[in-house]
Amino acid sequence: MDLTTLIAIGAGIAVFTGIGAGIGIGIATGKAVEAVSRQPEAESKIMKLLMLGCALAEATAVYGLIIAILIIIFLK
């Protein structure tokens, strides 16, 4: 295997962090909708926590993308 192929494989693996973030955000959103349907009066508090959790989960996906870009740029 040449270096270009290994770089592409490494970048592809780094981008897979988006899968975990997507699954996490989906589960969190589903649970938040369920919680709001059970306690509508707590909607604002639940939504604040949901947005914080989604932002943290999405940050892991962005970190993976940045690592993939850095792998491509610096290992060429």
C-alpha positions in Angstrom: 0.0 0.0 0.0 1.3 3.4 -0.8 1.2 6.4 1.5 -1.8 8.1 -0.3 -4.0 5.1 0.3 -3.0 5.0 4.0 -3.8 8.7 4.3 -7.2 8.2 2.8 -8.0 5.3 5.1 -6.9 7.2 8.2 -9.0 10.3 7.2 -12.0 8.0 6.5 -11.7 6.4 9.9 -11.4 9.8 11.6 -14.6 11.0 10.0 -16.5 8.0 11.4 -16.8 10.0 14.6 -19.8 11.6 12.9 -21.7 8.3 13.1 -21.5 8.2 16.8 -22.5 11.8 17.1 -25.5 11.3 14.9 -26.7 8.3 16.9 -26.2 10.2 20.1 -28.1 13.2 19.0 -30.9 11.0 17.7 -31.3 9.2 20.9 -31.1 12.4 23.0 -33.8 14.1 20.8 -36.1 11.1 21.1 -35.7 11.0 24.9 -36.3 14.8 25.1 -39.5 14.5 23.0 -40.6 11.7 25.3 -39.8 13.7 28.4 -41.7 16.8 27.1 -44.7 14.7 26.2 -44.8 13.4 29.8 -44.1 16.8 31.5 -45.0 19.7 29.2 -44.4 22.2 32.0 -40.7 21.3 32.0 -40.2 21.9 28.3 -37.9 24.9 28.6 -35.5 23.2 31.1 -35.5 20.0 29.0 -34.8 21.9 25.8 -31.9 23.8 27.4 -30.3 20.5 28.4 -31.0 18.9 25.0 -29.3 21.8 23.2 -26.2 21.5 25.5 -26.0 17.8 24.9 -26.4 18.1 21.2 -23.7 20.8 21.0 -21.3 18.6 22.9 -22.1 15.5 20.7 -21.7 17.6 17.6 -18.4 18.8 18.8 -17.0 15.3 18.7 -18.0 15.0 15.0 -16.3 18.3 14.2 -13.2 17.2 16.0 -13.1 14.1 13.8 -13.5 16.2 10.7 -10.7 18.5 11.8 -8.4 15.5 12.5 -9.2 14.0 9.0 -8.4 17.3 7.4 -5.1 17.6 9.3 -4.2 14.0 8.4 -4.7 14.8 4.7 -2.8 18.1 4.8 0.2 17.2 7.0 0.8 13.6 5.8 0.9 14.4 2.1 
